């Protein structure tokens, strides 16, 4: 390995001295936010305008300082169905309710994985993966599994708490507890003991912690509301399951996750599955990997059919939160850094962990140009009404192609060839491979 030498530094100094623009750029950077300096208003202005396909939704939600975007995105889709059924102008489902059970299920899965792999050394790849712990994040399949098992409840039945909207400290504390539990379970199993009673006591502690931080989920509740015609309705003694079955009635089995991961290890037209650290103990994440063109076509089909589309993207890429824009042309980091080229292919970004899906939202509109091709997309976010355009954002077509990694569509929108792929047994990949895709 070669070290940095004084001669090399002198060459760098000489090259910098020959570029006086560096001092100008440094002066700008010393007093301003980088994203603000990189913002290109003229490019972003091209994304203004209405959308040829646009859905009406009932209110922007706010996840605050939590990683529950994927739950909010699912609940916002279900909210629209319930609002339509009940004639509500504004309505919100409880993310706190589903997040409570999500953490409990993740803790159970963690402990089950510890028991199942207790014979492996701590530096084994599986043990390293499990002991990384988990946070608030998740996938569509996880949310669907939670809804099918626990149902949903109105926000009024289990409102947010400070801890449910500011989760970092609780998550860190929970991971610490579970790692301590892992050490105890491994020691118990090594001594020939039965881990089941110990595991149940450990899971009870998790439940107790959650009750303190988030409140205990209601065993039953009343649903009382006045519809848009001012007619009062009251439904008493509902559970999360009965509320979901009555007012939504869709078991969410008709959806499939479409990914676009153009990597060497994940070919196109691949139906694949993995068991995530955040999954339920006996459930998996199932995806179909297609080209970005196919992913776009399916997204447009569902929007034209009048239904929002859940999607996962890299929200840290080429975005301006205040302006509500995601667009590579509107964020000129190369110009800000004196022409340095940061471009990589989508596959290279995934394989080097430079980019992956960090945020989930819903598409609620698309504009089709004179050739019927998408040129911008309307997004409902869960960052509150103070972000973006009163809570709504827009992304460009290049952003969709480069930084949208998964969408959820109804299987009825698939082509015959795509549907045939689902008839095969899915290829199982390692959980840590699916974790960053």
C-alpha positions in Angstrom: 0.0 0.0 0.0 1.3 3.5 -0.9 1.1 6.3 1.6 0.2 9.9 0.9 3.5 11.7 0.4 4.5 15.3 0.7 5.2 15.3 -3.0 1.7 14.1 -3.8 0.2 16.8 -1.5 2.3 19.5 -3.3 0.9 18.4 -6.6 -2.7 18.6 -5.2 -2.0 22.1 -3.8 -0.7 23.2 -7.2 -3.7 21.8 -9.0 -6.1 23.5 -6.5 -4.3 26.8 -6.9 -4.9 26.7 -10.6 -8.6 26.5 -10.1 -9.7 29.8 -8.5 -13.4 28.7 -8.6 -12.7 26.5 -5.6 -12.4 29.5 -3.4 -15.8 30.8 -4.6 -17.4 27.5 -4.1 -15.8 27.2 -0.6 -17.2 30.6 0.3 -20.7 29.6 -0.7 -20.4 26.2 1.1 -19.2 27.8 4.3 -22.4 29.6 5.0 -25.2 27.6 3.3 -26.7 24.2 3.3 -25.4 22.0 0.5 -28.8 20.9 -0.8 -29.9 24.6 -1.1 -26.8 25.5 -3.1 -27.2 22.5 -5.4 -30.9 23.3 -6.1 -31.6 24.3 -9.7 -34.9 26.3 -9.7 -35.3 26.4 -13.5 -35.1 22.6 -13.7 -37.5 22.1 -10.8 -39.9 24.5 -12.4 -40.4 22.0 -15.3 -42.0 19.6 -12.8 -44.8 22.1 -12.0 -48.3 21.6 -13.3 -51.2 19.3 -12.9 -51.2 15.5 -13.6 -53.2 13.8 -16.3 -53.9 10.9 -13.9 -54.5 12.2 -10.4 -56.2 10.6 -7.4 -57.9 12.5 -4.5 -56.8 11.5 -1.0 -58.0 12.5 2.4 -55.2 14.2 4.3 -51.5 14.1 4.8 -50.1 12.1 7.7 -47.0 12.8 9.8 -44.6 10.1 11.0 -42.4 12.7 12.8 -39.1 11.3 14.0 -39.8 7.7 13.4 -39.1 5.2 10.6 -42.7 4.0 10.2 -43.1 5.4 6.6 -43.9 1.9 5.2 -46.8 1.5 7.7 -48.1 5.0 7.0 -48.0 4.3 3.3 -50.1 1.1 3.7 -52.5 2.7 6.1 -53.0 5.7 3.8 -54.1 3.3 1.1 -56.5 1.5 3.4 -57.7 4.8 4.7 -59.0 5.7 1.3 -61.1 2.6 1.1 -62.6 3.1 4.6 -63.3 6.7 3.9 -65.1 5.8 0.6 -67.1 3.1 2.3 -68.1 5.3 5.2 -68.5 8.6 3.4 -65.7 10.4 5.3 -64.0 13.6 4.2 -61.1 13.1 6.4 -59.9 10.1 8.3 -56.7 8.5 9.7 -55.8 5.0 10.9 -53.5 4.3 13.9 -49.9 3.7 12.9 -49.1 3.4 16.6 -51.4 0.3 16.8 -49.7 -1.6 14.0 -46.2 -0.4 15.1 -46.8 -1.9 18.5 -47.4 -5.3 17.1 -44.6 -4.9 14.5 -42.0 -4.5 17.3 -43.5 -7.4 19.2 -43.4 -9.6 16.1 -39.8 -8.5 15.3 -38.7 -9.3 18.8 -40.3 -12.7 18.6 -38.6 -13.4 15.3 -35.3 -12.2 16.7 -35.5 -14.6 19.6 -36.6 -17.5 17.4 -33.7 -16.9 15.1 -31.4 -16.9 18.1 -32.8 -20.3 19.2 -32.6 -21.7 15.7 -29.0 -20.8 15.2 -27.7 -21.2 18.8 -25.1 -23.7 17.6 -23.4 -21.1 15.4 -20.5 -18.9 16.6 -21.1 -15.2 17.1 -19.0 -14.3 14.1 -21.1 -16.5 11.8 -22.7 -14.4 9.1 -26.2 -15.3 10.2 -25.5 -14.4 13.8 -23.9 -11.1 12.8 -27.0 -10.4 10.7 -29.4 -11.2 13.5 -27.4 -9.3 16.2 -27.5 -6.1 14.1 -31.0 -5.8 15.6 -33.8 -4.0 13.9 -35.6 -0.6 13.9 -38.8 0.8 12.7 -38.4 0.0 9.0 -40.1 -2.6 7.0 -41.5 -3.9 3.8 -45.0 -4.2 2.3 -45.3 -7.9 3.0 -44.6 -7.2 6.7 -47.4 -4.6 6.9 -49.8 -6.9 5.0 -49.0 -9.7 7.5 -49.6 -7.4 10.5 -52.9 -6.2 9.0 -54.1 -9.7 8.3 -53.3 -10.9 11.8 -54.2 -7.8 13.9 -56.4 -5.7 11.7 -56.4 -1.9 11.9 -58.0 0.7 14.2 -58.9 4.4 13.8 -56.2 6.8 15.1 -58.6 7.8 17.9 -58.6 4.2 19.2 -54.9 4.2 19.8 -53.4 7.7 19.4 -49.7 8.6 19.0 -47.4 9.2 22.0 -44.2 11.1 22.2 -42.3 7.8 22.1 -44.2 6.5 19.1 -43.2 9.5 17.1 -39.6 9.7 18.4 -38.5 6.1 18.4 -34.6 6.2 18.3 -34.0 5.8 22.0 -36.7 3.1 22.5 -35.3 1.1 19.5 -31.8 1.3 20.9 -33.0 0.2 24.3 -35.0 -2.7 22.9 -32.0 -3.9 20.8 -29.9 -3.9 23.9 -32.4 -6.0 25.8 -32.7 -8.5 23.0 -29.0 -8.9 22.7 -28.8 -9.6 26.4 -31.6 -12.1 25.9 -29.6 -13.7 23.1 -26.6 -14.3 25.3 -28.8 -15.9 28.0 -30.7 -18.1 25.5 -27.4 -19.3 23.9 -26.0 -20.2 27.3 -29.2 -22.0 28.3 -29.2 -24.1 25.1 -25.5 -24.8 25.4 -26.2 -26.3 28.9 -29.0 -28.5 27.4 -31.9 -26.5 28.8 -35.3 -25.8 27.2 -35.3 -22.2 26.0 -39.1 -21.8 25.6 -40.1 -20.7 29.0 -37.2 -18.2 29.1 -38.2 -16.9 25.7 -41.8 -16.3 26.8 -40.6 -14.3 29.8 -38.3 -12.3 27.5 -41.1 -11.5 25.1 -43.3 -10.4 28.0 -40.7 -7.8 29.0 -40.9 -6.5 25.4 -44.7 -6.2 25.6 -44.4 -4.4 29.0 -41.8 -1.9 27.6 -44.1 -1.2 24.7 -47.1 -0.6 26.9 -45.2 2.0 28.8 -43.9 3.7 25.7 -46.8 3.4 23.3 -49.8 2.4 25.3 -51.5 -1.0 25.2 -53.5 -1.8 22.0 -57.3 -1.8 22.6 -58.9 -5.2 22.9 -62.1 -3.5 21.6 -63.3 0.0 20.7 -66.2 2.0 19.4 -66.2 3.5 15.9 -68.4 6.6 16.0 -68.4 9.2 13.2 -70.6 11.6 11.2 -70.4 11.1 7.4 -70.2 13.8 4.8 -74.0 14.1 4.8 -73.9 14.8 8.6 -75.5 11.4 9.4 -74.2 9.9 12.7 -73.0 6.3 12.8 -71.9 4.2 15.7 -70.4 0.7 15.7 -69.6 -0.7 19.1 -67.4 -3.4 20.4 -65.2 -3.7 17.4 -61.8 -5.4 17.3 -58.9 -4.5 15.0 -59.7 -7.6 12.9 -63.5 -7.1 12.8 -63.1 -3.4 11.9 -60.7 -4.3 9.0 -63.0 -7.1 7.7 -66.1 -5.0 7.8 -64.8 -1.7 6.4 -62.0 -2.9 4.1 -62.7 -6.6 3.5 -59.5 -7.1 1.4 -57.0 -9.6 2.9 -54.2 -7.9 0.9 -53.3 -11.2 -0.8 -54.0 -9.8 -4.2 -50.8 -7.7 -4.2 -47.3 -8.5 -5.3 -44.1 -6.5 -4.7 -42.4 -5.6 -8.0 -38.7 -4.7 -7.6 -36.2 -3.3 -10.1 -32.8 -4.4 -8.9 -30.6 -4.7 -12.0 -27.7 -6.4 -10.2 -25.5 -9.3 -11.2 -26.8 -11.4 -8.3 -30.5 -10.8 -9.0 -31.5 -11.4 -12.7 -34.6 -9.9 -14.3 -37.8 -12.0 -14.3 -36.8 -13.6 -11.0 -39.4 -14.5 -8.4 -37.5 -14.5 -5.1 -38.0 -14.8 -1.4 -36.0 -14.0 1.8 -36.6 -14.1 5.5 -36.0 -10.7 7.0 -35.0 -9.9 10.5 -38.2 -7.8 10.7 -40.5 -10.5 9.4 -42.9 -12.5 11.5 -41.4 -15.8 12.7 -43.0 -17.9 10.0 -43.4 -15.4 7.2 -41.2 -14.2 4.3 -40.7 -11.3 1.9 -41.7 -12.3 -1.6 -40.8 -10.1 -4.7 -40.8 -10.2 -8.5 -37.8 -8.5 -10.1 -38.7 -6.8 -13.4 -37.3 -4.2 -15.7 -37.9 -0.5 -14.8 -40.1 -0.2 -17.9 -42.4 -3.0 -16.7 -42.5 -1.5 -13.2 -43.5 1.9 -14.6 -46.2 0.3 -16.8 -47.7 -1.5 -13.9 -47.7 1.6 -11.7 -49.5 3.6 -14.4 -52.1 0.8 -14.8 -52.9 0.9 -11.1 -53.2 4.6 -10.9 -55.4 4.7 -14.0 -57.5 2.1 -12.2 -58.1 4.6 -9.4 -55.8 3.1 -6.7 -52.7 4.6 -5.1 -49.4 2.7 -5.4 -47.1 2.0 -2.4 -43.4 2.4 -3.4 -40.0 2.3 -1.9 -37.2 4.7 -3.0 -34.0 6.4 -1.9 -35.3 9.6 -0.4 -31.8 10.9 0.2 -31.0 11.0 -3.5 -31.4 14.4 -5.4 -34.2 15.7 -3.2 -35.2 19.0 -1.8 -37.5 18.6 1.2 -38.7 22.2 1.3 -39.5 22.5 -2.4 -41.0 19.0 -2.5 -38.9 17.8 -5.4 -36.9 14.6 -6.2 -35.0 15.1 -9.5 -31.4 14.6 -10.6 -31.5 17.6 -12.9 -32.8 19.8 -10.1 -29.9 19.0 -7.7 -26.6 19.9 -9.3 -24.0 18.4 -6.9 -21.6 17.9 -9.7 -21.5 21.6 -10.5 -21.3 22.5 -6.8 -18.2 20.2 -6.6 -16.4 21.7 -9.6 -17.6 19.1 -12.1 -16.7 15.9 -10.2 -18.8 13.1 -11.7 -20.8 11.2 -9.1 -22.9 9.1 -11.5 -23.2 5.3 -11.1 -25.5 2.7 -12.7 -28.5 1.7 -10.6 -27.0 -1.8 -10.3 -23.6 -0.5 -9.2 -25.3 1.7 -6.6 -27.1 -1.2 -5.1 -24.2 -3.6 -5.1 -21.9 -1.1 -3.5 -24.6 -0.2 -0.9 -24.4 3.4 -2.1 -28.2 3.5 -2.5 -31.2 1.4 -1.5 -34.8 1.9 -0.5 -34.8 4.2 2.5 -38.3 5.5 2.5 -41.9 4.4 1.5 -44.7 6.6 0.2 -47.6 6.4 -2.2 -47.9 7.5 -5.8 -51.2 9.3 -6.2 -50.7 10.7 -9.7 -48.7 10.7 -12.9 -48.5 13.0 -15.9 -48.4 11.3 -19.3 -46.8 13.2 -22.2 -48.1 13.4 -25.8 -46.7 9.9 -26.4 -48.4 8.5 -23.4 -45.2 8.2 -21.4 -44.7 9.3 -17.8 -42.7 12.5 -17.3 -43.5 13.3 -13.6 -45.1 11.6 -10.7 -47.2 13.0 -7.8 -46.4 11.6 -4.3 -48.2 11.7 -1.0 -45.6 11.7 1.7 -45.9 11.2 5.5 -43.7 14.1 6.6 -46.6 16.4 7.5 -48.1 19.3 5.7 -45.1 21.6 6.4 -42.9 19.5 4.1 -43.0 19.8 0.3 -46.2 21.2 -1.3 -48.5 20.9 1.8 -47.3 17.3 2.2 -47.2 16.3 -1.4 -44.1 15.9 -3.5 -43.2 15.4 -7.2 -40.5 13.3 -8.7 -39.2 13.3 -12.3 -39.1 10.4 -14.6 -35.3 10.1 -14.4 -35.7 9.9 -10.6 -38.2 7.1 -10.9 -36.0 5.1 -13.2 -32.9 5.5 -11.0 -34.1 5.6 -7.4 -37.4 3.9 -7.2 -36.7 0.3 -6.3 -40.0 -1.3 -5.6 -43.8 -0.8 -6.1 -46.8 -2.8 -4.9 -49.5 -3.6 -7.5 -52.5 -5.8 -7.8 -51.8 -9.1 -9.6 -54.6 -8.4 -12.0 -52.4 -5.7 -13.6 -49.7 -8.2 -14.5 -49.2 -9.5 -18.0 -49.7 -13.2 -18.7 -45.9 -13.6 -18.9 -45.4 -11.8 -15.6 -48.2 -13.8 -13.9 -46.6 -17.1 -15.1 -43.5 -16.2 -13.2 -45.4 -16.3 -10.0 -46.5 -20.0 -10.6 -42.9 -21.2 -10.1 -41.3 -21.8 -6.7 -39.6 -18.6 -5.7 -35.8 -18.6 -5.4 -34.6 -18.2 -1.8 -31.8 -15.7 -1.2 -29.9 -14.9 2.0 -31.7 -12.5 4.3 -28.8 -10.0 4.3 -29.0 -9.9 0.5 -32.6 -8.9 0.7 -32.0 -6.5 3.6 -30.2 -3.9 1.5 -31.9 -4.4 -1.9 
